[in-house]
């Protein structure tokens, strides 16, 4: 089990098209360190998902704006990168098709912790580059 989970809402390289942006240069808009109650909420959301898997693969370029970082002690153990635009994810432990309900459950969870699964991301990126500020929220 993770000792700490951080959820980040961030830019994607596609938000700056046609400009070339390196992944290391992409802004992070907000990071939430999950409280024990929020971790339990996340686990409950995942456990409540029906087992049915997705039947179609996305045909677009992944454009993720959310990453869950799972820590054991102070070491990053794993991260889950999610794209709600095309329903794709990247996870080092990816073992095949994810449950079809994953994106709906995760969208609801992100909304409950104050993040935004669906936005006009290029507009957010443009506004952020005008006045760069990063919010970090630790909730314990």
Backbone torsions as a table, in degrees:
resi	resn	phi	psi	omega
1	UNK	NA	144.7	-179.5
2	UNK	-72.0	139.2	175.4
3	UNK	-83.3	-21.9	178.4
4	UNK	-152.7	140.1	175.1
5	UNK	-127.7	127.4	175.3
6	UNK	-116.0	136.3	178.3
7	UNK	-115.4	122.6	-179.1
8	UNK	-111.0	141.2	171.5
9	UNK	-110.8	124.5	-169.0
10	UNK	-146.4	169.6	176.6
11	UNK	-76.5	163.1	172.8
12	UNK	-123.1	154.5	-179.4
13	UNK	-57.7	-32.5	-179.9
14	UNK	-63.8	-24.2	179.9
15	UNK	-65.1	-21.8	-175.0
16	UNK	-107.1	8.5	179.8
17	UNK	-57.7	133.7	11.3
18	UNK	-91.8	6.9	178.6
19	UNK	-69.5	146.7	176.0
20	UNK	-89.2	118.1	176.9
21	UNK	-122.9	133.4	175.4
22	UNK	-80.4	151.1	-179.1
23	UNK	-60.5	-28.8	178.6
24	UNK	-72.9	-16.2	-179.5
25	UNK	-96.3	-1.0	-175.0
26	UNK	-78.5	133.3	-178.7
27	UNK	-73.2	147.0	170.6
28	UNK	-101.1	122.1	-176.6
29	UNK	-80.1	-39.4	-176.5
30	UNK	-161.6	143.2	174.8
31	UNK	-128.3	131.4	178.2
32	UNK	-116.1	123.1	171.8
33	UNK	-88.2	118.7	-173.6
34	UNK	-70.8	136.0	172.7
35	UNK	-74.3	171.3	177.1
36	UNK	-59.1	-41.7	179.2
37	UNK	-65.0	-40.5	178.6
38	UNK	-68.0	-36.2	175.4
39	UNK	-63.8	-41.0	177.7
40	UNK	-64.5	-38.5	177.3
41	UNK	-63.2	-43.7	177.9
42	UNK	-60.6	-47.7	179.9
43	UNK	-62.1	-42.2	178.7
44	UNK	-63.0	-39.4	178.5
45	UNK	-63.0	-42.5	-179.3
46	UNK	-68.2	-42.8	-179.5
47	UNK	-67.6	-26.3	-178.5
48	UNK	-79.4	-11.9	-177.6
49	UNK	-67.0	137.7	171.5
50	UNK	-64.9	155.7	-175.0
51	UNK	-77.8	-13.5	-176.5
52	UNK	-57.3	136.7	-179.2
53	UNK	-97.9	161.2	178.6
54	UNK	-64.9	144.5	-177.9
55	UNK	-104.0	-7.1	-177.9
56	UNK	-127.5	148.1	174.7
57	UNK	-100.7	144.8	178.4
58	UNK	-69.6	144.1	179.8
59	UNK	-110.3	17.0	-179.4
60	UNK	-113.2	170.2	176.5
61	UNK	-76.7	131.2	-179.9
62	UNK	-61.6	136.4	-176.1
63	UNK	-134.7	66.4	-171.0
64	UNK	-76.1	148.0	177.7
65	UNK	-130.8	5.2	-179.0
66	UNK	-139.7	136.1	177.1
67	UNK	-136.0	131.9	172.8
68	UNK	-100.5	124.7	178.8
69	UNK	-106.6	123.0	-179.1
70	UNK	-106.9	122.1	-177.5
71	UNK	-111.4	145.0	167.0
72	UNK	-117.2	112.0	-171.6
73	UNK	65.2	-130.3	178.4
74	UNK	-98.8	4.8	-177.2
75	UNK	-98.6	131.4	173.5
76	UNK	-66.5	120.6	-178.6
77	UNK	-95.0	-39.8	-174.5
78	UNK	-161.4	157.4	172.4
79	UNK	-142.1	146.3	-179.4
80	UNK	-119.5	118.3	-178.8
81	UNK	-104.3	128.1	-174.1
82	UNK	-123.2	135.0	172.2
83	UNK	-115.0	112.7	178.2
84	UNK	-83.3	-15.3	-179.7
85	UNK	-68.2	-45.2	-177.2
86	UNK	-119.2	10.4	178.4
87	UNK	54.4	60.4	174.8
88	UNK	-130.7	155.9	175.1
89	UNK	-141.0	159.5	175.2
90	UNK	-127.8	123.9	177.8
91	UNK	-149.2	133.9	-176.8
92	UNK	-61.0	-23.5	179.5
93	UNK	-97.0	20.5	-177.8
94	UNK	-60.8	115.3	-175.6
95	UNK	-109.0	12.0	179.6
96	UNK	137.4	-162.4	-176.2
97	UNK	-62.6	135.6	-179.7
98	UNK	-83.3	161.0	176.2
99	UNK	-58.3	139.2	-178.8
100	UNK	-59.1	-31.0	-176.7
101	UNK	-80.9	-4.6	-175.0
102	UNK	-54.5	-47.5	-173.2
103	UNK	-68.5	-37.1	176.4
104	UNK	-66.6	-44.3	178.9
105	UNK	-64.5	-45.2	-179.5
106	UNK	-67.6	-36.4	177.2
107	UNK	-60.8	-46.0	177.9
108	UNK	-62.1	-42.2	179.7
109	UNK	-63.3	-46.8	-179.9
110	UNK	-60.6	-39.2	177.4
111	UNK	-62.6	-41.4	-179.8
112	UNK	-64.0	-28.1	179.6
113	UNK	-96.8	9.7	173.1
114	UNK	91.2	13.0	177.1
115	UNK	-100.3	176.1	-170.4
116	UNK	-128.8	99.6	-179.6
117	UNK	-66.7	-23.3	-174.8
118	UNK	-132.7	112.9	177.8
119	UNK	-146.4	171.0	170.6
120	UNK	-83.1	85.1	-171.0
121	UNK	-60.7	-40.5	176.2
122	UNK	-60.4	-36.3	177.7
123	UNK	-68.5	-39.5	177.2
124	UNK	-62.7	-44.0	179.6
125	UNK	-62.7	-42.3	179.9
126	UNK	-64.0	-43.8	179.2
127	UNK	-65.8	-38.0	-179.4
128	UNK	-65.7	-39.8	-179.3
129	UNK	-71.3	-21.4	175.8
130	UNK	-71.8	-41.2	-177.4
131	UNK	-139.1	79.7	-173.9
132	UNK	-69.4	114.8	171.0
133	UNK	-139.7	142.4	179.3
134	UNK	-118.0	131.8	177.5
135	UNK	-101.1	138.5	173.8
136	UNK	-128.2	127.0	-178.4
137	UNK	-121.0	119.2	173.0
138	UNK	-106.2	124.0	179.7
139	UNK	-119.5	118.5	-179.8
140	UNK	-129.6	NA	NA
